[in-house]
Amino acid sequence: MEGPGIGDSVTELQHDLERKWRRHGTRLKDFWRSFSQGQRTQAIKAGTVGVLKHSEDRSQGNVYKFAPEFDL
């Protein structure tokens, strides 16, 4: 018999993210809204260093299919 599949892992990760959002979401929203447009842009760019150069960047395989596209 095989262990848990990828679907089980994704479901578990989704539940964990949902739990964290319920716990911290309000504070995160307030924090984000306190940023200026420039600070938001800087935060997004700092969090994506070394990820993708553009929406069709295949340098890291098929990751581009799952990465959100931001209009900064």
Buried (B, 14 or more C-beta within 10 A) or exposed (E): EEEEEEEEEEEEEEEEEEEEEEEEEEEEEEEEEEEEEEEBEEEEEEEBEEEBEEEEEEEEEEEBEEEEEEEE
